[in-house]
């Protein structure tokens, strides 16, 4: 673990987003060791930034700074003199849609900017929210799951160039009571808004000596897709059911929301999930014994039941 006399400022990218907000929360809750948090957001006067200050602003350990992953110089300013960085990249530019598959390449540019800035600013511990390489995992059969493969590429760039990199691999946290897979298909579960923060805070606390070069899957024990609706009904007393849809219907739904360029990506992701080896975890890319998060960090990801209890979610409004 790093010296207690050394400044421990952690830069959190995407601080007003789903994962970043949880990382800010978990870091501020830690008191031994304590961390100062530099929360990066594109608009420090925006409503999301103001909500962050409202929730956590009673401490002098939190400071909001303006930064954009597509503006390299802003990242250099945000990272200056910091000890660590929590990095997360997005599938699409905020407020935009993915109209073509090429539109997703922006994530690689964002990742390059982040890694460049971390190297220039001599960041000592780089914790990245990543995903597995599904082109490799599937033996080259599913080559268009870009939002996985691009994050994995960014992780590899970081490992090649930075002194201490730890990867967190979350499931995406989507509640799928209607999915293009048989009901008996097993799925990982995580609450990314909560669990990523808990894991990241413990990684920073453990330090690079213990966690560098490690990959921690942030997933709870697998659950059958059909069981999600049963658990939901048991926990909330709200009737629900699981319905298997077609892969094309799934693609239509996602494309209508995110953009046409995302269609094949999400279809191939679900095709892979339907056939991942049941004995493996983290989208079929790791053996259970490779997960040392409990031994190293003393944390486990939330179960679906725990997420329901914590959020009091009763279903879509």
C-alpha positions in Angstrom: 0.0 0.0 0.0 1.2 3.5 -0.8 2.6 5.7 2.0 0.0 7.3 4.1 1.9 10.6 3.7 1.4 10.6 0.0 -1.5 12.6 -1.4 -4.3 10.2 -2.3 -6.4 12.1 -4.8 -8.5 9.9 -7.0 -9.8 11.3 -10.3 -13.2 9.8 -11.2 -14.2 10.0 -14.8 -17.9 10.0 -15.6 -18.6 11.2 -12.1 -22.2 12.1 -12.7 -22.9 8.8 -14.6 -24.1 5.4 -13.4 -20.8 3.9 -12.5 -18.8 7.1 -11.7 -21.4 8.3 -9.1 -21.1 5.0 -7.3 -17.3 5.3 -7.2 -17.5 8.8 -5.8 -19.8 7.6 -3.1 -17.7 4.6 -2.1 -14.5 6.6 -2.1 -15.9 9.3 0.2 -17.3 6.7 2.5 -13.9 5.2 3.1 -12.0 6.8 6.0 -9.1 4.3 6.4 -7.5 5.2 4.2 -9.3 8.4 3.2 -9.3 9.6 -0.3 -9.8 13.1 -1.8 -12.0 12.8 -4.9 -11.7 14.9 -8.0 -15.0 14.3 -9.9 -14.7 15.0 -13.6 -17.8 16.2 -15.5 -18.3 18.0 -18.8 -20.5 20.7 -17.2 -19.8 21.6 -13.6 -22.9 23.8 -13.6 -25.2 21.2 -15.0 -28.1 19.6 -13.2 -26.2 16.3 -12.8 -23.2 18.0 -11.3 -25.5 19.9 -8.9 -27.1 16.7 -7.8 -23.7 15.2 -7.1 -22.8 18.2 -4.9 -26.1 18.0 -3.2 -25.5 14.4 -2.3 -21.9 14.6 -1.3 -21.0 18.3 -1.1 -20.9 18.4 2.7 -17.3 17.2 2.6 -14.1 19.1 1.6 -12.8 15.9 0.2 -14.9 16.3 -3.0 -14.0 18.7 -5.8 -15.7 19.0 -9.2 -13.5 19.7 -12.2 -14.4 20.3 -15.8 -13.2 17.7 -18.2 -14.1 15.8 -21.4 -12.7 12.5 -22.6 -12.6 14.0 -26.1 -10.5 17.0 -25.0 -7.0 15.7 -24.2 -5.8 18.9 -22.6 -8.8 19.0 -20.2 -7.8 15.5 -19.0 -4.2 16.6 -18.4 -5.5 19.3 -16.2 -7.9 17.0 -14.4 -5.2 14.3 -13.8 -2.4 16.7 -12.7 -0.8 15.6 -9.4 -3.4 12.9 -8.8 -2.5 9.5 -7.3 -5.1 7.4 -9.1 -7.8 7.4 -11.8 -11.0 5.5 -12.2 -11.7 5.3 -15.9 -14.9 4.4 -17.7 -15.8 5.0 -21.3 -19.2 5.1 -23.0 -20.7 3.3 -26.0 -22.1 6.4 -27.4 -21.6 10.2 -27.1 -24.0 11.7 -24.6 -27.1 13.0 -26.4 -26.3 11.2 -29.6 -27.2 8.0 -31.4 -25.1 5.2 -32.9 -26.2 5.5 -36.6 -23.4 3.4 -38.0 -21.0 0.9 -36.6 -18.2 3.3 -37.3 -19.9 5.7 -34.9 -18.8 3.5 -32.0 -15.1 4.1 -32.7 -15.3 7.3 -30.7 -14.9 5.1 -27.6 -11.4 4.2 -28.8 -10.4 7.8 -29.1 -11.7 8.6 -25.7 -9.8 5.7 -24.3 -6.6 6.7 -26.0 -7.0 10.3 -24.6 -7.5 8.9 -21.1 -4.4 6.6 -21.2 -2.3 9.3 -22.8 -3.2 11.7 -20.0 -2.6 9.1 -17.3 0.9 8.3 -18.7 1.8 12.0 -19.0 0.6 12.8 -15.5 2.4 9.7 -14.0 -0.8 8.2 -12.5 0.3 5.6 -10.0 -2.8 3.4 -10.0 -5.2 3.2 -12.9 -8.5 1.4 -12.3 -10.5 0.8 -15.5 -14.1 -0.4 -16.0 -13.6 -2.9 -18.8 -15.2 -5.9 -20.6 -13.9 -9.1 -22.1 -12.8 -9.5 -25.7 -15.7 -11.4 -27.2 -14.1 -11.8 -30.6 -11.4 -13.9 -28.8 -13.8 -15.6 -26.4 -16.1 -16.8 -29.2 -13.2 -18.0 -31.3 -13.8 -15.3 -33.9 -17.5 -16.1 -34.5 -18.8 -12.9 -32.9 -16.7 -10.0 -34.1 -19.1 -7.1 -33.8 -19.6 -6.7 -30.1 -17.7 -3.5 -30.3 -18.8 -2.1 -26.9 -17.0 -5.1 -25.3 -13.9 -5.4 -27.6 -13.2 -1.6 -27.6 -13.2 -1.5 -23.8 -10.9 -4.5 -23.8 -8.6 -2.7 -26.2 -8.5 0.4 -24.0 -7.6 -1.8 -21.0 -4.7 -3.4 -23.0 -3.4 0.0 -24.0 -3.4 1.0 -20.3 -1.6 -2.2 -19.3 1.1 -1.7 -21.9 1.8 1.9 -20.9 1.0 2.4 -17.2 2.8 1.1 -14.2 -0.2 -0.3 -12.3 -3.6 -1.2 -13.9 -6.5 -3.0 -12.3 -9.5 -4.0 -14.4 -13.1 -4.3 -13.1 -15.4 -6.3 -15.4 -19.0 -5.7 -14.6 -22.1 -7.3 -16.1 -24.2 -4.6 -17.7 -26.9 -4.6 -15.0 -29.8 -4.6 -17.5 -33.0 -6.2 -16.1 -34.1 -8.6 -18.8 -37.5 -10.2 -18.2 -37.9 -10.4 -22.0 -34.7 -11.6 -23.7 -33.7 -13.5 -26.8 -32.5 -16.5 -24.9 -34.1 -19.6 -23.4 -35.4 -19.2 -19.9 -32.9 -21.7 -18.5 -29.9 -19.7 -19.7 -27.7 -18.6 -16.8 -26.8 -14.9 -16.5 -24.5 -12.9 -14.3 -25.9 -10.0 -12.3 -24.5 -6.8 -10.9 -25.7 -3.4 -9.8 -23.1 -1.2 -11.6 -24.3 2.0 -9.9 -23.3 0.5 -6.5 -21.0 -2.5 -7.0 -18.4 -0.9 -9.2 -17.9 1.8 -6.6 -17.5 -0.6 -3.8 -14.9 -2.7 -5.7 -13.0 0.4 -7.0 -12.7 1.9 -3.5 -11.3 -1.4 -2.2 -8.9 -1.7 -5.1 -7.5 1.8 -4.4 -7.3 1.0 -0.7 -5.5 -2.2 -1.3 -3.0 -0.4 -3.5 -1.2 -1.4 -6.7 1.2 -3.8 -4.9 -1.7 -6.1 -4.3 -4.0 -5.4 -7.2 -1.9 -4.3 -10.2 -2.3 -6.5 -13.3 -5.4 -8.1 -11.7 -8.8 -8.4 -13.2 -11.8 -8.6 -10.9 -15.2 -9.7 -12.3 -17.9 -7.7 -10.6 -20.7 -10.3 -10.8 -22.8 -12.2 -8.3 -23.7 -15.9 -8.6 -25.5 -16.8 -11.9 -29.3 -16.8 -12.1 -31.5 -18.3 -14.8 -33.2 -15.7 -16.9 -36.6 -17.1 -16.0 -35.8 -16.8 -12.3 -35.4 -13.0 -12.5 -39.1 -12.5 -12.8 -39.8 -15.1 -10.0 -37.4 -13.2 -7.7 -38.9 -9.9 -8.6 -42.4 -11.1 -7.9 -41.4 -12.7 -4.6 -39.5 -9.6 -3.4 -42.0 -6.9 -4.6 -45.3 -8.8 -4.7 -45.7 -7.4 -8.2 -46.8 -10.0 -10.8 -44.2 -10.5 -13.6 -43.2 -13.1 -16.1 -40.3 -14.0 -18.4 -40.9 -14.1 -22.1 -38.2 -15.2 -24.6 -38.2 -13.0 -27.6 -36.4 -13.4 -30.9 -32.9 -12.1 -31.6 -34.3 -9.8 -34.4 -36.9 -8.3 -32.1 -34.2 -7.7 -29.5 -32.1 -5.9 -32.1 -35.1 -3.8 -33.2 -35.8 -2.7 -29.6 -32.2 -1.7 -28.9 -31.6 -0.1 -32.3 -34.8 2.1 -31.8 -33.3 3.4 -28.5 -29.6 3.6 -29.1 -29.3 3.7 -32.9 -29.1 1.5 -35.9 -25.3 1.1 -35.7 -25.8 -0.8 -32.4 -28.1 -3.5 -33.8 -25.5 -6.2 -34.8 -23.4 -5.5 -31.7 -26.2 -6.2 -29.3 -27.6 -9.2 -31.3 -24.2 -10.8 -31.3 -23.7 -10.2 -27.6 -27.0 -12.0 -26.8 -26.1 -14.8 -29.1 -22.9 -15.3 -27.2 -24.7 -15.1 -23.8 -27.1 -17.8 -25.0 -24.2 -20.3 -25.5 -21.5 -19.3 -23.0 -20.2 -22.3 -21.0 -22.2 -22.5 -17.8 -19.2 -23.4 -15.7 -17.5 -20.1 -16.5 -18.2 -16.6 -15.3 -17.9 -13.1 -16.7 -19.5 -13.7 -20.0 -17.9 -17.2 -20.3 -14.4 -15.8 -20.2 -13.1 -16.7 -16.7 -13.1 -19.8 -14.5 -14.7 -19.2 -11.0 -11.4 -19.9 -9.3 -9.8 -17.0 -11.2 -12.0 -14.6 -9.2 -9.9 -13.5 -6.2 -12.0 -10.4 -5.3 -13.1 -11.8 -2.0 -9.6 -12.9 -1.0 -8.0 -9.7 -2.2 -10.7 -7.1 -1.5 -13.2 -8.7 0.9 -16.1 -7.7 -1.3 -18.8 -9.4 -3.4 -21.2 -8.1 -6.0 -24.9 -7.5 -5.1 -27.5 -10.2 -5.9 -30.6 -9.3 -7.7 -32.5 -9.6 -4.5 -30.2 -7.1 -2.8 -30.5 -4.7 -5.6 -34.3 -4.8 -5.4 -34.2 -4.2 -1.7 -31.6 -1.3 -2.0 -33.4 0.5 -4.8 -37.0 -0.4 -4.0 -37.5 -0.9 -7.7 -41.1 -2.0 -8.5 -40.8 -2.3 -12.2 -41.0 0.2 -15.1 -43.4 3.1 -14.6 
